[in-house]
Amino acid sequence: MSENVREKAAQSLAMVEEVTAVILPEPTDANAVVTLEQADAPQSAEIRSRMEELDMADTQSIISFGSAAQAELQEISQAMLQDVRNKDVGPAGDSLRGIVTTIRGFSVSELDVRRERSWWEKLIGRAAPFAKFTAKFEKVQGQIDKITDNLLSHEHTLLKDIKSLDMLYEKTLQFYDELALYIAAGEAKLAELDATVIPAKEADVQAAAEEDQVMVAQELRDLRAARDDLERRVHDLKLTRQVTMQSLPSIRLVQENDKSLVTKINSTLVNTVPLWETQLAQAVTIQRSAEAAAAVREANDLTNELLTSNAKNLRDSNKIIREEMERGVFDIEAVKAANADLIGTIEESLQIADEGKAKRASAEKELKEMEAKLRDTLASAKATKTGLGDTVNT
């Protein structure tokens, strides 16, 4: 982490302590709805001033009854929404996850310089383990610097949101109390209408002349309709107050989450990131020492291998040379083999000659027999021509 980022993180620590020290008030029983009869003098004056806002002859005053209390709260909410309308969801959490993912990107197996590259790593030309480790460390350092600066930006934004939520909570609590006054004023007005105004108007209807009775009756009907509209409006105000009551702990929950996240971000910047960088620096130093030791070991192994292989080669070559020096021009075994082959050849020649002589004698005998047989056959043919053949044959 750069010195500039470290200074910013230290400066923001005071702001974190400031916002975390703020304690928001809790809604109490004093915020409950107090009727006009139960209210003290100041509250009674506040309730009566809100009752004066009602004009039963003006429908719009009934519909908008109590809406002025929400104007300031709405302005604060709109200001907050204007700031966060185009923001990404969860950027601070993404940055924290980015740091964890970056650190987890280190594989322990990649720190072993003796590890052979796989066939796939060789095929794609992947860097050797230590070269890849060094490059990855440089990449992580750049990422950490970028993410820490980004986290600082998110931290300031969250601190601003926390302060805005303080204002929103305060105004919401004021709105909650203001609604109680409007509800009390509305109920008091309804009680007044039911007890005095409407009975008086009913009496006017009974006392009116026959030609005016229809108009006065219509006024009574309009008054009762306005009274019902006011009753519905007071009911809506009670529902709004209940929803407002539920929004107060929601605001506090969001604030607590933001405060926790700000505290975590600040702790990450001040404590965790430097610790990570220290550990990574130690990992690089240890790896370089291991690489140097491996180089020395390889040199010693090469020297021992040369000594051993040279001694073996000398012994093998000396044996071959001495054996060749002690051999004669012709090996006795070769002479014996040649002599045996020669004797065998002569014997085979004599045997073949004897067999040929026997075959010729046999062939000569057969030739003589064939010749005698041919002669006898020819003699038989001559006897047939002289007419003596038959007698002879008989």
C-alpha positions in Angstrom: 0.0 0.0 0.0 1.4 3.4 -1.0 2.2 6.0 1.6 -0.5 8.3 0.3 -3.2 5.7 0.7 -1.9 4.9 4.2 -2.2 8.5 5.2 -5.7 8.7 3.9 -6.7 5.6 5.8 -5.3 7.0 9.0 -7.2 10.3 8.4 -10.5 8.5 7.8 -10.1 6.6 11.1 -11.2 9.8 13.0 -14.3 10.1 10.9 -15.1 6.4 11.5 -14.9 6.9 15.2 -17.1 10.0 15.0 -19.9 8.3 13.1 -19.8 5.2 15.2 -20.0 7.2 18.4 -23.4 8.7 17.4 -26.3 7.1 19.4 -29.7 7.5 17.9 -32.7 8.1 20.2 -35.3 5.4 20.6 -39.1 6.1 20.2 -40.6 6.2 23.7 -44.1 6.3 25.3 -43.8 10.1 25.0 -44.3 9.6 21.3 -47.7 8.0 21.7 -50.9 9.6 20.5 -52.2 11.9 23.2 -55.9 13.0 23.0 -56.9 16.6 23.3 -58.3 16.0 26.7 -55.1 14.3 28.0 -52.7 16.8 26.4 -50.9 19.4 28.4 -51.2 23.1 27.5 -48.4 23.2 24.9 -49.6 19.9 23.2 -53.2 21.1 23.4 -52.2 24.3 21.6 -50.3 22.2 18.9 -53.4 20.0 18.4 -55.8 22.9 18.1 -53.6 24.6 15.6 -53.7 21.5 13.4 -57.5 21.3 13.8 -57.7 24.8 12.4 -56.2 23.5 9.2 -59.4 21.6 8.6 -62.2 23.1 6.6 -65.1 20.7 6.5 -66.6 22.5 3.5 -63.3 22.1 1.6 -62.6 18.5 0.5 -59.0 19.3 -0.5 -58.2 20.4 3.1 -59.4 17.0 4.3 -57.5 15.0 1.7 -54.2 16.9 2.4 -54.6 16.9 6.1 -51.3 15.9 7.6 -49.3 15.9 4.4 -47.4 19.0 5.3 -45.6 17.0 8.0 -43.9 14.8 5.5 -42.6 17.6 3.3 -39.2 18.0 5.0 -38.8 14.2 5.3 -39.5 13.9 1.6 -36.9 16.5 0.7 -34.2 14.5 2.7 -35.2 11.2 1.1 -35.1 12.7 -2.4 -31.7 14.2 -1.7 -30.3 10.8 -0.7 -31.9 9.0 -3.6 -30.4 11.6 -6.0 -26.9 10.6 -4.7 -27.4 6.9 -5.0 -29.6 6.6 -8.0 -26.8 5.6 -10.4 -24.6 3.8 -8.0 -23.7 0.1 -8.4 -25.1 -2.3 -5.9 -22.6 -3.3 -3.2 -19.4 -1.7 -4.6 -17.6 -1.8 -1.2 -18.4 -5.5 -0.8 -17.2 -6.1 -4.3 -13.9 -4.5 -3.5 -13.5 -6.6 -0.3 -14.2 -9.7 -2.3 -11.7 -8.5 -5.0 -8.9 -8.3 -2.4 -9.7 -11.8 -1.1 -9.9 -13.2 -4.7 -6.6 -11.5 -5.5 -4.8 -13.0 -2.5 -6.4 -16.4 -3.1 -5.0 -16.3 -6.6 -1.7 -17.5 -5.3 -1.3 -21.2 -5.6 1.2 -22.8 -3.2 2.3 -25.3 -5.9 3.4 -22.5 -8.1 6.1 -21.5 -5.5 7.9 -24.8 -6.0 10.7 -24.1 -8.6 11.4 -27.9 -8.8 8.0 -28.6 -10.1 8.1 -29.8 -13.7 5.8 -28.0 -16.1 3.0 -30.1 -17.4 2.7 -31.0 -21.1 -0.1 -28.5 -21.3 2.0 -25.7 -19.8 4.8 -26.5 -22.2 2.4 -26.6 -25.2 1.0 -23.1 -24.5 4.5 -21.8 -23.5 3.5 -21.1 -19.9 6.2 -19.5 -17.8 8.3 -21.5 -15.4 7.0 -21.6 -11.9 9.2 -18.9 -10.3 8.9 -16.6 -13.2 5.1 -16.9 -13.1 5.2 -16.4 -9.3 7.2 -13.2 -9.6 4.9 -11.8 -12.4 1.9 -12.7 -10.3 3.3 -10.9 -7.3 3.8 -7.8 -9.3 0.2 -8.0 -10.6 -1.1 -8.5 -7.0 0.8 -5.5 -5.8 -0.8 -3.3 -8.4 -4.2 -4.7 -7.7 -3.9 -4.1 -4.0 -2.9 -0.5 -4.6 -5.8 0.0 -6.9 -8.3 -1.7 -4.6 -7.2 0.1 -1.4 -7.7 3.4 -3.2 -11.1 2.3 -4.4 -12.0 1.2 -0.8 -11.1 4.6 0.5 -13.6 6.1 -1.9 -16.3 3.7 -0.8 -15.5 4.4 2.8 -16.0 8.2 2.4 -19.3 7.5 0.5 -20.5 5.2 3.3 -19.6 7.8 5.9 -21.6 10.4 4.0 -24.5 7.9 3.8 -24.3 7.3 7.6 -24.6 11.0 8.3 -27.5 11.3 5.9 -29.2 8.4 7.6 -28.8 10.2 10.9 -30.7 13.2 9.5 -33.3 10.9 7.9 -33.8 9.0 11.2 -34.2 12.3 13.1 -36.7 13.7 10.6 -38.6 10.4 10.5 -38.9 10.5 14.3 -40.1 14.1 14.1 -42.6 13.0 11.4 -43.7 10.1 13.7 -44.4 12.6 16.5 -46.1 15.1 14.1 -48.4 12.3 12.9 -49.5 11.8 16.5 -50.5 15.4 16.7 -52.4 15.2 13.4 -54.2 12.0 14.5 -55.1 13.6 17.8 -56.4 16.7 16.0 -58.4 14.6 13.6 -60.0 12.5 16.3 -60.8 15.6 18.3 -62.4 17.1 15.2 -64.4 14.0 14.7 -65.5 14.0 18.3 -66.5 17.7 17.9 -68.5 16.9 14.7 -70.3 14.0 16.3 -71.0 15.8 19.6 -72.0 19.3 18.4 -71.7 20.2 14.7 -73.7 17.4 13.2 -76.5 17.4 15.9 -76.7 21.2 15.4 -77.1 20.8 11.7 -79.8 18.1 12.3 -81.7 20.5 14.5 -81.4 23.1 11.7 -83.0 20.7 9.3 -85.9 20.1 11.6 -86.3 23.8 12.2 -86.0 24.9 8.6 -88.9 26.0 6.6 -90.4 23.5 4.2 -89.0 25.3 1.1 -85.5 25.5 2.7 -85.5 22.0 4.2 -84.1 20.3 1.1 -81.1 22.6 0.9 -80.4 22.3 4.7 -80.7 18.5 4.4 -78.2 18.5 1.6 -75.8 20.5 3.7 -76.2 17.9 6.5 -75.5 15.1 4.0 -72.4 16.9 2.8 -71.3 17.4 6.4 -71.7 13.8 7.2 -69.8 12.8 4.0 -67.0 15.2 4.9 -67.0 13.7 8.4 -66.6 10.2 6.9 -63.8 11.4 4.6 -62.0 12.8 7.7 -62.4 9.6 9.5 -60.8 7.7 6.6 -58.0 10.2 6.4 -57.3 9.8 10.2 -57.2 6.1 9.6 -54.7 6.5 6.8 -52.6 8.7 9.1 -52.6 5.9 11.7 -51.5 3.4 9.1 -48.8 5.8 7.9 -47.6 6.3 11.5 -47.4 2.5 11.9 -45.3 2.2 8.7 -43.1 5.1 9.9 -42.6 3.3 13.2 -41.4 0.2 11.3 -39.1 2.3 9.2 -37.2 3.6 12.2 -35.5 0.3 13.1 -34.9 -0.3 9.4 -33.0 2.9 9.1 -31.0 1.9 12.2 -30.3 -1.5 10.8 -28.9 0.0 7.5 -26.8 2.4 9.6 -25.4 -0.4 11.7 -24.5 -2.4 8.6 -22.8 0.7 7.0 -20.9 1.4 10.2 -19.8 -2.3 10.4 -18.7 -2.2 6.8 -16.8 1.1 7.3 -15.1 -0.3 10.3 -14.2 -3.4 8.4 -12.9 -1.4 5.5 -10.8 0.8 7.7 -9.4 -2.2 9.6 -8.6 -3.8 6.2 -6.7 -0.7 5.0 -4.8 -0.1 8.2 -4.1 -3.6 9.4 -4.9 -6.4 6.9 -3.5 -5.0 3.7 0.0 -4.2 5.2 0.0 -7.7 6.7 -0.7 -9.2 3.4 2.0 -7.2 1.7 4.5 -8.2 4.4 3.6 -11.9 4.0 3.9 -11.6 0.2 7.3 -9.9 0.5 8.5 -12.7 2.8 7.2 -15.3 0.3 9.2 -13.7 -2.5 12.4 -13.5 -0.4 12.0 -17.1 0.8 11.5 -18.3 -2.7 14.6 -16.5 -4.0 16.6 -18.1 -1.3 15.2 -21.5 -2.2 16.1 -20.8 -5.8 19.7 -19.9 -5.0 20.1 -23.0 -2.8 18.7 -25.1 -5.6 21.2 -23.6 -8.1 24.1 -24.5 -5.7 22.7 -28.0 -5.2 22.5 -28.5 -9.0 26.1 -27.4 -9.5 27.3 -29.8 -6.8 25.2 -32.6 -8.3 26.7 -31.9 -11.7 30.3 -32.1 -10.4 29.6 -35.4 -8.7 27.9 -36.7 -11.8 30.9 -35.8 -13.9 33.4 -37.4 -11.6 31.4 -40.6 -11.4 30.7 -40.9 -15.1 34.3 -40.1 -16.1 35.7 -42.9 -13.8 33.2 -45.4 -15.2 34.0 -44.4 -18.8 37.7 -44.8 -18.1 37.2 -48.3 -16.7 35.0 -49.4 -19.6 37.3 -48.1 -22.3 40.4 -49.6 -20.6 38.8 -53.0 -20.5 37.9 -52.9 -24.2 41.4 -51.8 -25.2 43.2 -54.4 -23.2 41.0 -57.2 -24.5 41.6 -56.1 -28.1 45.4 -56.0 -27.5 45.5 -59.6 -26.2 43.6 -61.1 -29.1 45.4 -62.8 -32.0 45.0 -61.9 -35.7 42.7 -65.0 -36.1 40.7 -66.3 -33.2 41.2 -70.1 -32.7 37.5 -70.5 -32.4 37.1 -68.9 -35.8 39.7 -71.3 -37.3 38.0 -74.3 -35.8 34.6 -73.2 -37.2 36.1 -72.6 -40.6 37.8 -76.1 -40.6 34.6 -77.8 -39.5 32.7 -76.1 -42.2 35.3 -77.1 -44.8 35.2 -80.8 -43.7 31.5 -80.8 -43.8 31.6 -79.3 -47.3 33.9 -82.1 -48.6 31.8 -84.8 -47.0 28.7 -83.4 -48.4 30.3 -83.3 -51.9 31.4 -87.0 -51.6 28.0 -88.0 -50.4 26.3 -86.1 -53.3 28.7 -87.8 -55.8 27.9 -91.3 -54.4 24.2 -90.6 -54.6 24.6 -89.4 -58.2 26.5 -92.6 -59.2 23.9 -94.8 -57.7 21.1 -92.9 -59.4 23.0 -93.2 -62.7 23.4 -97.0 -62.3 19.7 -97.4 -61.5 18.8 -95.2 -64.5 21.0 -97.3 -66.8 19.3 -100.5 -65.6 15.9 -99.0 -66.3 17.0 -97.9 -69.7 18.1 -101.5 -70.6 14.7 -102.9 -69.4 12.9 -100.3 -71.5 15.0 -101.1 -74.5 14.3 -104.9 -74.2 10.6 -104.2 -73.8 10.5 -102.0 -76.9 12.3 -104.7 -78.8 9.8 -107.4 -77.9 7.0 -105.1 -78.9 8.4 -104.5 -82.3 9.0 -108.2 -82.8 5.3 -108.9 -82.1 4.3 -106.3 -84.7 6.3 -108.0 -87.5 4.7 -111.4 -86.8 1.3 -110.0 -87.4 2.2 -108.7 -90.9 3.3 -112.2 -92.1 0.2 -114.0 -91.1 1.9 -115.9 -88.4 0.9 -113.5 -85.7 -2.3 -115.2 -84.8 -0.8 -118.7 -84.7 2.1 -117.4 -82.8 -0.2 -115.6 -80.4 -2.3 -118.8 -80.1 
